[in-house]
Amino acid sequence: MLANSRHFSGAIAAAFLCLAAVPAEAAGKYVGGWQKDYPVVKYGVIPVETQSNTVKSMDAFISLAEKELGIKMELYTASDYSGVMNALIAKQIHLSWLSGFSYCQTRMDSNGGVEPLVAAMEPDGSMG
């Protein structure tokens, strides 16, 4: 997951780490403070099926994130990686899920303007 602002990325990373580390009912009390600066968080995704199926499949994630983080989430869908990458660079979205290569390309194109927040880890502990 990527973010395009140091202040925001630190806050949201802490929030997601809190969500992963504590029971859902307790998570809200650990993430406070940054929500007033980011009352709406825009999350970019690339449809892997049709756009309407992608929106449906993301509904549960968006609802949970809104509930646990105390903010409104808006889903941004693009037809390909470059659409999401360009939206990150233009600061039209705050977060996105990108492949490693797309992250590297976005970081280069934005002159370091995006940061990784979360990365996949393989069962053996190596990074995916």
C-alpha positions as CSV (number, residue, x, y, z in Angstrom):
1,M,0.0,0.0,0.0
2,L,1.4,3.4,-0.9
3,A,0.7,6.9,0.3
4,N,1.7,10.3,-1.1
5,S,2.3,12.4,2.0
6,R,4.8,11.9,4.9
7,H,2.4,13.2,7.5
8,F,-0.5,11.2,6.2
9,S,1.6,8.0,5.5
10,G,2.9,8.0,9.1
11,A,-0.6,8.4,10.5
12,I,-2.3,5.9,8.3
13,A,0.5,3.4,8.8
14,A,0.1,3.7,12.6
15,A,-3.7,3.3,12.2
16,F,-3.4,0.2,10.0
17,L,-0.8,-1.3,12.4
18,C,-3.1,-0.6,15.3
19,L,-6.0,-2.3,13.4
20,A,-3.8,-5.4,12.8
21,A,-2.5,-5.6,16.4
22,V,-5.7,-5.1,18.5
23,P,-9.2,-6.4,18.5
24,A,-11.6,-4.5,16.2
25,E,-13.6,-3.0,19.1
26,A,-10.5,-1.5,20.6
27,A,-8.8,-0.2,17.5
28,G,-10.6,3.1,17.2
29,K,-9.2,4.5,20.5
30,Y,-5.6,4.0,19.3
31,V,-5.7,5.8,16.0
32,G,-7.0,9.3,16.9
33,G,-5.6,12.7,15.9
34,W,-4.9,12.5,12.2
35,Q,-8.6,12.1,11.2
36,K,-9.3,15.8,11.5
37,D,-6.6,16.4,8.8
38,Y,-7.9,13.6,6.6
39,P,-11.6,13.3,7.1
40,V,-11.9,11.6,3.6
41,V,-9.2,9.1,2.4
42,K,-9.2,8.3,-1.2
43,Y,-8.1,4.7,-2.0
44,G,-7.1,3.7,-5.5
45,V,-7.5,0.3,-7.0
46,I,-7.2,-1.3,-10.4
47,P,-10.2,-3.4,-11.4
48,V,-9.2,-7.1,-11.8
49,E,-12.7,-7.9,-13.1
50,T,-15.3,-5.4,-14.2
51,Q,-15.3,-2.0,-12.5
52,S,-18.7,-2.7,-10.8
53,N,-17.4,-6.1,-9.4
54,T,-14.3,-4.4,-8.1
55,V,-16.4,-1.8,-6.3
56,K,-18.6,-4.5,-4.8
57,S,-15.6,-6.6,-3.7
58,M,-14.1,-3.5,-2.0
59,D,-17.3,-2.6,-0.1
60,A,-16.4,-4.7,2.9
61,F,-12.9,-3.2,3.2
62,I,-14.1,0.3,2.8
63,S,-16.9,-0.2,5.4
64,L,-14.4,-1.7,7.9
65,A,-11.8,1.0,7.3
66,E,-14.4,3.7,7.8
67,K,-15.7,2.2,11.0
68,E,-12.4,1.4,12.5
69,L,-10.5,4.6,11.5
70,G,-13.4,7.0,12.0
71,I,-13.1,8.6,8.5
72,K,-14.9,8.4,5.2
73,M,-13.2,6.4,2.5
74,E,-13.7,7.0,-1.2
75,L,-12.8,4.3,-3.8
76,Y,-11.0,5.4,-6.9
77,T,-10.9,2.9,-9.7
78,A,-8.7,3.1,-12.8
79,S,-8.5,0.9,-15.9
80,D,-4.8,0.2,-15.4
81,Y,-1.8,0.7,-13.2
82,S,-0.8,4.0,-14.9
83,G,-4.2,5.6,-14.0
84,V,-3.6,4.8,-10.3
85,M,0.1,5.7,-10.5
86,N,-0.8,9.1,-12.0
87,A,-3.5,9.7,-9.5
88,L,-1.0,9.2,-6.7
89,I,1.5,11.5,-8.3
90,A,-1.2,14.2,-8.8
91,K,-2.4,13.8,-5.2
92,Q,-5.9,12.9,-6.4
93,I,-5.7,9.8,-4.1
94,H,-4.0,9.1,-0.8
95,L,-3.5,5.4,-0.9
96,S,-3.2,2.6,-3.4
97,W,-2.2,-1.0,-3.7
98,L,0.6,-1.4,-6.4
99,S,2.9,-4.2,-7.5
100,G,6.6,-3.8,-6.6
101,F,7.5,-2.7,-10.1
102,S,4.6,-0.1,-10.2
103,Y,5.7,1.3,-6.9
104,C,9.3,1.7,-8.2
105,Q,8.0,3.4,-11.3
106,T,5.7,5.7,-9.3
107,R,8.5,6.6,-6.9
108,M,10.8,7.5,-9.7
109,D,8.1,9.5,-11.6
110,S,7.2,11.4,-8.5
111,N,10.8,12.1,-7.5
112,G,10.3,10.2,-4.2
113,G,6.8,11.5,-3.6
114,V,5.2,8.2,-2.5
115,E,6.1,5.8,0.3
116,P,5.4,2.2,0.9
117,L,3.3,1.5,4.0
118,V,2.7,-2.2,3.8
119,A,4.4,-5.0,1.9
120,A,3.5,-8.6,1.4
121,M,5.6,-11.2,3.2
122,E,6.0,-14.8,2.1
123,P,5.4,-17.6,4.6
124,D,9.2,-18.1,4.8
125,G,9.7,-14.4,5.9
126,S,11.0,-13.1,2.6
127,M,9.4,-10.1,1.0
128,G,6.9,-10.7,-1.8
